[in-house]
Amino acid sequence: MVTLSKIYTKTGDSGETGLSDGSRLPKYALRVAAMGAVDETNSAIGIARLETSGDMDAMLSRIQNDLFDLGADLSAPEDGKKGRLRIAPVQVERLEREIDAMNKHLAPLKSFVLPGGTALAAHLHLARAIARRAETLIVELASKETLNTAALHYANRLSDHLFVMARSANDGGMGDVLWVPGENR
């Protein structure tokens, strides 16, 4: 378990931050940006949870915990050492099962969905957009360094999960706000 008795350490005052393996990086480093976007996704999900209950809240709670796992995964560069916390394939598989379960109750889309509808759906769409940015940064990092492939898969599935959940929150997709191409010409 993590124990934090002091919140500020002053170790970042020079513009660097520490990773869980003890190494230090500039705060503008790609790895740090990816970790920050994951944290921002988690915060947006926290706001969405103000509007949830039941199964949706339980799913989002699991995702929030997973996002801390993902942050821990990203904070420890791949070094072949055992025992580091990594996203596991079972976490990706759980997202896929939940996506499939929610999606089977939705009508097929006939247009792209604009973010909106219910307050919950709007919050989930915002979380989805942030998750996609996190995924983009993680993919860019993976093009430069070796990453856990399950972390990449999780980041990819997460935005899909949040999209399908947003549609579910819009009265099973009936309240989706659909894009009308060229409507305002």
WOWOPE-V924637 format. One record per residue. RES is the residue in one letter. NEAR is the number of other ideal C-beta (glycine too) atoms within 8 Angstrom. Layout:
# WOWOPE-V924637
res	near
RES	NEAR
RES	NEAR
This chain:
# WOWOPE-V924637
res	near
M	2
V	3
T	4
L	5
S	3
K	5
I	3
Y	4
T	5
K	5
T	7
G	10
D	5
S	4
G	7
E	10
T	10
G	9
L	12
S	8
D	8
G	5
S	7
R	6
L	10
P	8
K	9
Y	6
A	8
L	9
R	13
V	12
A	10
A	14
M	11
G	8
A	12
V	15
D	10
E	10
T	14
N	11
S	8
A	12
I	14
G	9
I	10
A	14
R	11
L	7
E	9
T	10
S	4
G	6
D	5
M	12
D	10
A	8
M	11
L	13
S	9
R	9
I	12
Q	12
N	8
D	11
L	13
F	9
D	12
L	13
G	11
A	11
D	13
L	14
S	10
A	12
P	8
E	8
D	7
G	3
K	5
K	3
G	3
R	10
L	6
R	9
I	13
A	7
P	7
V	6
Q	12
V	13
E	8
R	9
L	14
E	9
R	8
E	10
I	12
D	8
A	7
M	12
N	8
K	6
H	6
L	11
A	6
P	4
L	8
K	4
S	8
F	6
V	12
L	7
P	10
G	7
G	11
T	10
A	6
L	12
A	16
A	12
H	13
L	14
H	13
L	12
A	14
R	12
A	9
I	12
A	13
R	9
R	9
A	14
E	12
T	8
L	12
I	15
V	10
E	10
L	13
A	10
S	5
K	6
E	8
T	4
L	11
N	9
T	6
A	12
A	14
L	12
H	11
Y	14
A	15
N	9
R	12
L	13
S	12
D	10
H	13
L	14
F	12
V	12
M	13
A	17
R	14
S	12
A	12
N	14
D	7
G	9
G	11
M	7
G	9
D	11
V	9
L	9
W	7
V	6
P	5
G	5
E	5
N	3
R	3
